[in-house]
Amino acid sequence: MSLTSTLQKLVAKTDLKLTDLQISQLVQYVELLNKWNRVYNLTSIRDPKEMLVKHVMDSLLVGPVLKGTDFIDVGTGAGLPGIPLAILYPEKNFVLLDSLGKRITFLRQVVYLLKLENVTPILSRVENYQEKKFDGVLSRAFASLLDMIDWCKHLVNDNGSFYALKGLQPLDELQLLPDNIQLKEVYEITVPTLDAERHVIELIKT
């Protein structure tokens, strides 16, 4: 089965609505990731169909919980969840931040080839990026909740949220939250054909 039909079948098992163009862009992204991965080692996953489940669908299904229009994906790596979310929501803006040059080189190529006008890859350490504040700070396998808050607190606007993408619920980490940070919501996410727990932890400043 082709990557396109595999992705279409996965999407059909969710409430997501994607156009043919969006499906095509997501497949192109996986093809580019697979191609560049051989040299740049961007992900430990080698099978493109597995990338569709564990990277693309895993990222897309975070979309419905996001509030706002301006987001930053810190420690974005190969562009996850930022690239799939930017394809899903062309009306929202995504800054993709990473401190490794080879990842940003890859992401600039993705943005250029897929004509993504709502994505800005930035080469920087998170603590050094002070350009603006965002409605949402996203992190996927980036750090503990405490580290995420500590390193990213300057990036969230007054009404913004931190969104931490986790596997199991990080109950221990949630008990260590500082007084000025509140747990707003824990969202359980079901990724089709993936036999593993997925959660998004939404935190806000108080």
GUKOL-539105 format. One line per field, with one value per residue (C-alpha): residue number from 1; residue in one letter; z, y, x. Coordinates in Angstrom, 1 decimal, always signed. Example, Ala and Ser with C-alpha at 12.3 -4.5 7.8 and 13.67 -1.06 7.14 Angstrom:
<seros>
kefi: (1;2) .
marlo: (A;S) .
up: (+7.8;+7.1) .
north: (-4.5;-1.1) .
east: (+12.3;+13.7) .
</seros>
This chain:
<seros>
kefi: (1;2;3;4;5;6;7;8;9;10;11;12;13;14;15;16;17;18;19;20;21;22;23;24;25;26;27;28;29;30;31;32;33;34;35;36;37;38;39;40;41;42;43;44;45;46;47;48;49;50;51;52;53;54;55;56;57;58;59;60;61;62;63;64;65;66;67;68;69;70;71;72;73;74;75;76;77;78;79;80;81;82;83;84;85;86;87;88;89;90;91;92;93;94;95;96;97;98;99;100;101;102;103;104;105;106;107;108;109;110;111;112;113;114;115;116;117;118;119;120;121;122;123;124;125;126;127;128;129;130;131;132;133;134;135;136;137;138;139;140;141;142;143;144;145;146;147;148;149;150;151;152;153;154;155;156;157;158;159;160;161;162;163;164;165;166;167;168;169;170;171;172;173;174;175;176;177;178;179;180;181;182;183;184;185;186;187;188;189;190;191;192;193;194;195;196;197;198;199;200;201;202;203;204;205;206) .
marlo: (M;S;L;T;S;T;L;Q;K;L;V;A;K;T;D;L;K;L;T;D;L;Q;I;S;Q;L;V;Q;Y;V;E;L;L;N;K;W;N;R;V;Y;N;L;T;S;I;R;D;P;K;E;M;L;V;K;H;V;M;D;S;L;L;V;G;P;V;L;K;G;T;D;F;I;D;V;G;T;G;A;G;L;P;G;I;P;L;A;I;L;Y;P;E;K;N;F;V;L;L;D;S;L;G;K;R;I;T;F;L;R;Q;V;V;Y;L;L;K;L;E;N;V;T;P;I;L;S;R;V;E;N;Y;Q;E;K;K;F;D;G;V;L;S;R;A;F;A;S;L;L;D;M;I;D;W;C;K;H;L;V;N;D;N;G;S;F;Y;A;L;K;G;L;Q;P;L;D;E;L;Q;L;L;P;D;N;I;Q;L;K;E;V;Y;E;I;T;V;P;T;L;D;A;E;R;H;V;I;E;L;I;K;T) .
up: (+0.0;-0.9;+1.7;+0.5;+0.9;+4.3;+5.5;+4.2;+6.0;+9.3;+9.0;+8.3;+11.7;+13.4;+13.3;+11.4;+8.0;+5.5;+1.9;-0.9;-0.8;+2.9;+2.5;-0.3;+1.8;+4.7;+2.5;+0.9;+4.4;+5.3;+2.0;+2.7;+6.3;+5.1;+2.5;+4.8;+7.7;+6.0;+6.3;+9.1;+11.4;+12.3;+13.8;+15.0;+13.0;+9.6;+8.1;+6.4;+7.2;+10.8;+10.6;+9.4;+12.6;+15.2;+13.9;+11.6;+13.2;+16.7;+15.9;+14.0;+16.8;+19.1;+16.9;+18.3;+21.8;+20.7;+21.4;+19.6;+16.3;+17.2;+18.4;+19.0;+18.8;+21.1;+20.5;+17.3;+16.0;+12.6;+12.8;+15.2;+16.0;+14.2;+10.5;+10.6;+12.6;+10.2;+7.3;+9.2;+10.1;+7.3;+9.1;+12.2;+12.5;+13.8;+14.8;+14.9;+17.2;+17.5;+18.5;+15.9;+12.5;+10.5;+11.7;+10.8;+7.4;+6.8;+8.0;+5.7;+2.8;+3.9;+4.1;+0.7;-1.1;+0.5;+0.2;+3.9;+4.4;+8.0;+9.3;+10.4;+11.4;+13.8;+14.9;+18.5;+22.1;+23.7;+26.4;+23.8;+21.7;+23.0;+19.8;+20.8;+23.0;+21.8;+22.4;+22.9;+23.6;+22.2;+23.3;+22.3;+24.1;+24.9;+28.6;+32.0;+32.7;+35.2;+32.6;+30.0;+32.2;+33.4;+29.9;+28.1;+30.6;+28.6;+25.5;+26.7;+26.4;+29.3;+28.0;+26.5;+27.5;+27.6;+25.7;+26.6;+24.5;+26.6;+26.5;+29.9;+32.2;+34.1;+37.5;+39.4;+37.3;+37.8;+41.6;+41.3;+39.5;+40.9;+42.6;+39.6;+37.2;+37.1;+35.3;+33.1;+31.4;+30.5;+27.1;+26.2;+22.5;+20.6;+17.6;+15.2;+15.1;+17.8;+20.9;+23.3;+25.6;+24.4;+26.5;+26.0;+29.3;+29.1;+31.7;+32.3;+34.3;+37.3) .
north: (+0.0;+3.5;+6.1;+8.2;+5.5;+4.4;+8.0;+8.3;+5.2;+6.4;+9.8;+8.1;+6.5;+10.0;+13.1;+15.0;+16.5;+16.9;+18.0;+16.1;+18.8;+18.4;+14.6;+15.1;+17.6;+15.2;+12.3;+14.6;+15.5;+11.8;+11.1;+14.0;+12.9;+9.3;+10.6;+13.0;+10.6;+8.4;+11.1;+13.4;+10.8;+12.9;+10.1;+6.5;+5.4;+4.0;+2.8;+5.6;+3.9;+3.8;+7.5;+8.2;+6.7;+7.6;+11.1;+12.4;+11.1;+11.5;+15.2;+15.9;+14.6;+17.3;+19.9;+20.0;+20.8;+23.9;+27.4;+30.5;+31.3;+31.7;+28.7;+27.8;+24.2;+24.0;+21.3;+20.6;+18.1;+16.9;+19.3;+17.4;+18.3;+21.6;+20.6;+18.3;+20.9;+23.7;+21.6;+20.9;+24.6;+26.9;+29.8;+29.4;+30.4;+28.1;+28.9;+25.8;+26.1;+23.9;+24.3;+21.8;+23.3;+20.1;+19.9;+23.6;+23.0;+20.1;+22.1;+25.0;+22.6;+21.2;+24.7;+25.6;+22.4;+22.2;+26.0;+26.4;+30.1;+29.7;+28.0;+29.8;+27.5;+29.2;+28.0;+29.0;+27.6;+28.1;+30.4;+32.7;+33.2;+36.4;+37.7;+37.4;+35.7;+33.0;+31.6;+28.2;+26.6;+23.0;+20.4;+16.7;+14.6;+17.7;+17.8;+17.3;+19.6;+21.5;+22.1;+23.0;+25.7;+26.9;+27.2;+28.5;+30.7;+33.8;+32.5;+32.3;+35.4;+36.3;+34.0;+31.4;+27.7;+25.2;+22.0;+19.0;+15.9;+12.9;+9.1;+8.1;+10.7;+12.2;+12.1;+12.6;+15.6;+17.2;+17.0;+19.2;+22.1;+25.5;+27.6;+30.0;+27.2;+25.4;+22.2;+23.3;+20.0;+16.5;+15.3;+11.6;+11.1;+7.9;+7.4;+4.8;+1.5;+2.7;+0.5;+3.1;+5.8;+9.4;+12.5;+16.3;+18.2;+21.8;+24.1;+27.8;+30.6;+31.8) .
east: (+0.0;+1.3;+2.1;-0.8;-3.4;-1.9;-2.2;-5.7;-6.8;-5.2;-6.9;-10.2;-10.0;-10.0;-12.2;-9.5;-10.4;-7.6;-7.6;-5.8;-3.1;-2.6;-2.3;+0.2;+2.3;+2.4;+3.5;+6.2;+7.4;+7.8;+9.6;+12.0;+12.5;+13.3;+15.7;+17.6;+17.5;+20.1;+22.7;+21.5;+20.0;+17.0;+14.9;+15.5;+12.5;+13.6;+10.3;+8.2;+4.9;+5.9;+6.8;+3.2;+1.9;+4.5;+5.4;+2.7;-0.5;+0.9;+1.5;-1.7;-3.9;-2.5;-4.1;-7.6;-6.4;-4.4;-5.8;-4.6;-2.8;+0.9;+3.0;+6.6;+7.8;+10.9;+13.5;+11.6;+14.2;+12.9;+10.0;+7.7;+5.0;+5.4;+5.5;+2.4;+0.5;+1.5;+0.2;-3.1;-3.5;-2.3;-4.0;-1.8;+1.9;+4.6;+8.2;+10.3;+13.3;+16.3;+19.9;+21.3;+22.2;+21.6;+18.0;+17.3;+18.9;+16.5;+13.5;+14.3;+14.4;+11.0;+9.5;+10.8;+9.8;+6.3;+5.8;+4.8;+4.4;+3.4;+6.6;+9.8;+12.7;+15.1;+18.6;+18.9;+19.0;+15.6;+16.9;+18.5;+15.4;+13.7;+12.0;+8.3;+5.7;+3.3;-0.2;+1.3;+4.7;+4.9;+7.4;+7.6;+10.1;+12.0;+12.4;+10.7;+7.8;+9.9;+12.7;+10.2;+8.6;+12.0;+13.5;+10.4;+8.6;+9.7;+8.0;+4.4;+2.1;-0.3;-3.1;-0.8;-0.3;+2.5;+1.6;+3.9;+3.5;+4.0;+3.5;+2.3;+0.9;+3.9;+2.2;+5.5;+6.4;+3.0;+3.4;+6.6;+5.0;+5.9;+3.2;+2.9;+2.1;-1.2;-2.3;-5.1;-6.0;-4.7;-5.8;-5.6;-4.9;-5.6;-3.3;-4.7;-2.8;-0.4;-0.4;+0.9;-0.5;-0.3;-1.1;-0.9;-0.4;-1.6;-0.1;-0.8;+0.8;-1.2) .
</seros>
